[in-house]
């Protein structure tokens, strides 16, 4: 979902909030560029002026640059978002020094009070110039059409992945406390029927499509929500669903025992899996679900799930977000998953990938 029409570092500074999902404040954002493609984005809080010594800054810079290099960066762009002049100077200099030893090209700049200061606002760039208006940056329009938005703050993303705040959560909890209905054991085929209803445009109310707002479609019943929870507590089904939603190259042998055919049927309306804009022929009524809207559906389902049973779905959300490049959403979902189940193994493993900036290659 990286934009194709970023033409300058100042344009990129305007685009970054849409890639992160929120407007960074007192932040350093490191962008890995591979050829003419944007790669890994990393964001850290700027240290307080007296908080970090030179040794700490150099260590932090090396870690950031190493992650960018693992992502294949040939060019690194460091953008600092300041609230007061010069608060990023030491951090940016440390990153530029480290990056200059590792990649062919390094660019840096500072955003402050709606202005862009190339090269950190050095002597030749103290005045800076106004940032482009978002509506004049074509890449912003591309991202908005993809359903991506820039929320005011990272805390707004975290607020979206808090489970158990929907109107049906008590009813779901009551059904979960009862033994499963005596209609035979749950099977991948049965779960596929439920997930096919969830992973469709009808799984989300019209106000939620592409916006990240909580709005679960009326077609999703309380019984469906209970089956979603129980299916993800089956690790074979959970892993099969993740494998289908996040296709990764070089893992076929590892997935041989998973119910991939049923999981594929569950995700038949997910347009990014087949690459066909009109969607797979087996999708109901030709309806398709794009990736941002699929994340919105899962977040909407999360609102109806009791917090103590939410770690599996939060981890699925985190995995899909990380695979698709939404690092902030992935980090917030993992934080929430481990808050409710600190030892949930898949969340622990994925946290390690996120912390080290490791993304599995797409198929």
HELIX and SHEET records of a PDB file:
HELIX    1   1 UNK A    9  UNK A   20  1                                  12    
HELIX    2   2 UNK A   54  UNK A   70  1                                  17    
HELIX    3   3 UNK A   89  UNK A  100  1                                  12    
HELIX    4   4 UNK A  123  UNK A  125  5                                   3    
HELIX    5   5 UNK A  134  UNK A  136  5                                   3    
HELIX    6   6 UNK A  138  UNK A  145  1                                   8    
HELIX    7   7 UNK A  154  UNK A  160  1                                   7    
HELIX    8   8 UNK A  169  UNK A  177  1                                   9    
HELIX    9   9 UNK A  188  UNK A  198  1                                  11    
HELIX   10  10 UNK A  201  UNK A  203  5                                   3    
HELIX   11  11 UNK A  222  UNK A  232  1                                  11    
HELIX   12  12 UNK A  235  UNK A  245  1                                  11    
HELIX   13  13 UNK A  252  UNK A  255  5                                   4    
HELIX   14  14 UNK A  260  UNK A  266  1                                   7    
HELIX   15  15 UNK A  271  UNK A  274  1                                   4    
HELIX   16  16 UNK A  284  UNK A  286  5                                   3    
HELIX   17  17 UNK A  291  UNK A  302  1                                  12    
HELIX   18  18 UNK A  307  UNK A  309  5                                   3    
HELIX   19  19 UNK A  311  UNK A  324  1                                  14    
HELIX   20  20 UNK A  327  UNK A  340  1                                  14    
HELIX   21  21 UNK A  345  UNK A  355  1                                  11    
SHEET    1   A 6 UNK A  37  UNK A  45  0                                        
SHEET    2   A 6 UNK A  27  UNK A  34 -1                                        
SHEET    3   A 6 UNK A  75  UNK A  81 -1                                        
SHEET    4   A 6 UNK A 105  UNK A 112  1                                        
SHEET    5   A 6 UNK A 115  UNK A 118 -1                                        
SHEET    6   A 6 UNK A 129  UNK A 130 -1                                        
END                                                                             
